[in-house]
């Protein structure tokens, strides 16, 4: 029996997505791991750029990891379909139509992720406010 419009057996079912495997809505575990990898890479790159500890950098250097994270996420999501962490965790960001995000949608999505609150408010298809704003969804590769 198919679920009604207000019911859902699994994330993505109402969109016709598979329950598991490629094309299914990505799990929270993959997403959190991808975010951790991205943040670690941003910290490492920031340390390399500043030549010293990120948190002890003079002149507000503590914002450098966030800037590196934002740039990496924006560029890689636009051209490869996901950030470095997402690529490693076999996750992709697509428009709900299945098409890749363009430069402006990826930029808007990245800016909203950096604002922190949009990603933690989400719907039953695990789309955060950042995804809803740009018509995107995070899927398994």
LUMLOVEX-575364 format. One record per atom (N, C-alpha, C, O, CB): residue in one letter; x, y, z. Coordinates in steps of 0.2 Angstrom, whole numbers, plus 5000, padded with zeros to 4 digits. Glycine has a CB too. Layout:
AXYZ;...
end
This chain:
X500449945000;X500050005000;X500450065000;X500950075004;X499550005006;X500350114995;X500750174995;X500550225000;X499950225002;X500650204988;X501050255003;X500850305008;X500450365005;X500550384999;X501450335012;X500050395009;X499650455007;X500150515007;X500750515009;X499150465012;X499850575005;X500250635004;X500650655011;X501150695011;X499850685001;X500350635016;X500550665023;X500950605026;X501250615032;X500050685027;X501050545023;X501450495026;X502050475022;X502050495016;X500950425026;X502550445025;X503150425021;X503450375025;X503550375031;X503650485021;X503650325021;X503950265024;X504750275025;X504950245030;X503850205020;X505050315021;X505750325022;X505850395018;X505450415014;X506150265019;X506450425020;X506550485017;X506650485009;X507050435007;X507250515020;X506350525005;X506350524998;X505850484995;X505750484989;X507050494996;X505450444999;X504950404996;X504450444992;X504250424986;X504550355001;X504250494994;X503650534991;X503950564985;X503550594981;X503450594996;X504650574984;X504950594978;X505150544973;X505350554968;X505550634980;X504950484975;X505050424970;X505850404970;X506050364966;X504950444963;X506150414976;X506850394976;X506950334980;X506450314983;X507250454980;X507450294978;X507550224981;X507650234989;X507850284991;X508050184978;X507550174992;X507650175000;X508350175001;X508550205006;X507250125003;X508750144997;X509450134999;X509850134992;X509550124987;X509550075003;X510450134993;X510950134987;X510950194983;X510750244986;X510650074982;X511250194977;X511350254973;X510750294972;X510250254970;X511750244967;X510650354973;X510050394972;X509650404978;X509150434977;X509750364966;X509750364983;X509350374989;X509550434993;X510150454992;X509450304994;X509150454997;X509350515001;X509950495006;X509850445009;X508750545006;X510450535006;X511050515010;X510850515018;X510450555020;X511550565009;X511150465021;X511050465029;X511350515032;X511850555030;X511350395031;X511150525039;X511450575043;X512150565044;X512650605045;X511050585050;X512350495045;X513050475047;X513450495041;X514050525043;X513050405047;X513350485035;X513750505029;X513850585029;X514350605028;X513450485023;X513250615031;X513350695030;X513750715036;X514150765035;X512650715031;X513650695042;X514050715047;X514850705046;X515250745048;X513850685054;X514950645044;X515650625043;X515950665037;X516550695038;X515650545040;X515550685032;X515750725027;X515950795029;X516450825027;X515250725021;X515550825034;X515650885037;X516250885041;X516650935041;X515050905041;X516350835045;X516950825049;X517550825044;X518050865046;X516950765053;X517550795039;X518150785034;X518250855031;X518850885031;X518050735029;X517750885029;X517850955026;X518151005031;X518551045029;X517150985024;X517851005037;X518151055042;X518851035044;X519251085045;X517651045049;X519050975045;X519750955046;X520150975040;X520751005041;X519750875047;X519950965034;X520350995028;X520451065028;X520951095026;X520050965022;X519851105030;X519951175030;X520351195036;X520751245035;X519151205032;X520351165041;X520851185047;X521551175044;X522051215046;X520751145053;X521751115041;X522351105039;X522651155033;X523151175034;X522451025036;X522151165029;X522351215024;X522451285027;X522851325024;X521751215018;X522051305032;X522151365035;X522751375038;X523151425038;X521551375040;X522951315042;X523651315045;X524151325040;X524651355042;X523651255049;X524151295035;X524651295029;X524651365027;X525251395025;X524551245024;X524051405026;X524051465023;X524351515028;X524751565026;X523351485021;X524151515034;X524351555040;X525051545042;X525451595045;X523851555045;X525351485041;X525951465044;X526051465051;X526551465054;X526451515041;X525451455055;X525451455062;X524751425064;X524351405060;X525551525065;X524651415070;X524051395073;X523451435071;X523551495071;X524051385081;X522951405069;X522351435066;X522051485072;X521851535070;X521851395063;X521951455078;X521651495083;X522051545086;X521751585090;X521451445088;X522751545085;X523151595088;X523351645083;X523851685085;X523751565092;X523151645077;X523351685072;X523151765073;X522551775076;X523051665065;X523551805073;X523451875074;X522951905069;X522951885063;X524051925074;X522551955070;X522151995066;X521551955063;X521351965058;X522552005060;X521251915068;X520651885066;X520751825061;X520251805058;X520151925063;X521251785062;X521351725058;X520951675059;X520951625055;X522051705059;X520551675065;X520051615066;X519551615061;X519151565061;X519851635073;X519451665057;X518951655052;X519151625045;X518751605041;X518651725050;X519851615045;X520051585039;X519851515038;X519651495032;X520851585040;X519751465043;X519451405041;X518751405038;X518651365034;X519451365048;X518351455041;X517651455038;X517751485031;X517351455027;X517251505042;X518151525029;X518251555023;X518451495018;X518251485012;X518751615022;X518951455020;X519251405016;X518651355015;X518551325010;X519851365020;X518351335021;X517751285020;X517251315015;X517051275011;X517451275027;X517051375015;X516551405011;X516751395004;X516451374999;X516351475013;X517351415002;X517651414996;X517651344993;X517451334987;X518351454995;X517951304997;X518051234995;X517351204993;X517251164988;X518351195000;X516851214998;X516151184997;X515851214991;X515551174987;X515751205003;X515851284990;X515551314984;X515851284977;X515451264973;X515651384985;X516551284977;X516851274970;X516751194969;X516551174963;X517551284971;X516851154974;X516751084972;X516051064971;X515951014967;X517051044978;X515551094975;X514851074974;X514651094967;X514251054964;X514451104979;X514951154965;X514751174958;X515051124953;X514651104948;X514951244957;X515651114953;X515951074948;X515950994948;X516050964943;X516651104947;X515950974955;X515950904956;X515350874959;X515350814960;X516550884960;X514950914961;X514250884964;X514350874972;X513850844974;X514150824961;X514850904975;X514950894982;X515550914984;X516050924981;X514850824984;X515650934991;X516250954994;X516750894994;X516550834993;X516150985001;X517350904996;X517850854997;X517650795001;X517650735000;X518550874999;X517350815007;X517050765012;X516550725009;X516450665010;X516850805018;X516050765005;X515550725002;X515750674997;X515450624996;X515050774999;X516250694993;X516550654988;X516850594991;X516750534989;X517050694984;X517150604996;X517450545000;X516950495003;X517050435003;X517950575006;X516450525005;X515850485008;X515350465003;X514850435005;X515550525014;X515450474997;X515050454992;X514350484992;X513850444992;X514950374992;X514350554993;X513750584993;X513750644988;X514250664986;X513650625000;X513150654985;X513150704980;X512550754981;X512050734984;X513050674973;X512650814979;X512150874980;X511850884973;X512250904968;X512450934983;X511250874972;X510850884966;X510250924967;X510050934972;X510650814963;X510050954962;X509350994962;X508850934962;X509050874960;X509251034955;X508250944964;X507750894965;X507550864958;X507250814958;X507150924969;X507750904953;X507550884946;X508150834944;X508050794939;X507550934941;X508650824948;X509250784946;X509850814943;X510350784942;X508950724942;X509750874941;X510250914938;X510750944943;X510550944949;X509950974934;X511350954941;X511850984946;X511651054948;X511251084944;X512550984943;X511951084953;X511851144955;X512251194951;X512851174949;X512051154963;X512051254949;X512451304946;X512851344951;X512751334957;X511951344941;X513251384948;X513651434953;X513251464958;X513451464964;X514051474948;X512751504956;X512351544961;X511951504966;X511951514972;X511851584957;X511651444964;X511351404969;X511851374974;X511751364980;X510951344965;X512451354971;X512951324975;X513151374980;X513351364986;X513551294971;X513251434978;X513551494982;X512951504988;X513151514994;X513651554978;X512351514986;X511851524991;X511751464996;X511751485002;X511151534987;X511851404993;X511751344998;X512351345003;X512251335009;X511851284994;X512951365000;X513551365005;X513551425010;X513651415016;X514151375000;X513251485008;X513251535012;X512751515018;X512851535024;X512951595009;X512151485016;X511651465021;X511951405026;X511851405032;X511051435018;X512351365023;X512751315028;X513151345033;X513151325038;X513151265023;X513551395030;X513951435035;X513651475040;X513851495045;X514451485031;X512951485039;X512551525044;X512351475050;X512051495055;X511951555041;X512451405049;X512351355054;X511651335055;X511451275054;X512651375060;X511151385056;X510451365058;X510151325052;X509851275053;X510151425060;X510151355046;X509751315040;X509851245040;X509451205039;X509951355034;X510551215040;X510551145040;X510251105045;X510151045045;X511351125039;X510151135051;X509851095057;X509151095057;X508851065061;X510151115063;X508851135053;X508051135052;X507951105045;X508151125040;X507751215052;X507551045046;X507551005040;X506850975039;X506450975044;X508050955039;X506650945033;X506050915032;X506050835032;X506650815034;X505650935026;X505550805031;X505550725031;X505950695025;X506150635026;X504850705030;X506250735020;X506650715015;X507350725017;X507850725013;X506450735009;X507550755023;X508150775026;X508450835022;X509050835021;X508650715025;X508050875019;X508250935016;X508150995021;X507651005024;X507750955010;X508751025022;X508851075027;X508551135023;X508351135017;X509551085029;X508451195027;X508251255024;X508651275019;X508451305014;X508151305030;X509351265019;X509851285014;X509651245007;X509751275002;X510551265016;X509451185008;X509251145002;X508551164999;X508551174993;X509251065004;X508151175004;X507451205001;X507551274998;X507151284993;X506951205007;X507951315000;X508051374997;X508351374990;X508151414986;X508551425001;X508751324988;X508951324982;X508751254978;X509051244972;X509751314982;X508251224980;X507951164977;X508451114976;X508451084971;X507651184970;X508851094981;X509251044981;X509150984986;X508750994991;X509951064982;X509450924985;X509350874989;X510050834989;X510450834984;X508750824987;X510250804995;X510850764996;X510750694995;X510350664999;X511150785003;X511050664990;X510950594989;X511550554989;X512150574989;X510650584981;X511450484990;X512050434989;X512250434982;X511850434978;X511850364992;X512950424981;X513250414975;X513150344973;X513350314968;X513950434974;
end
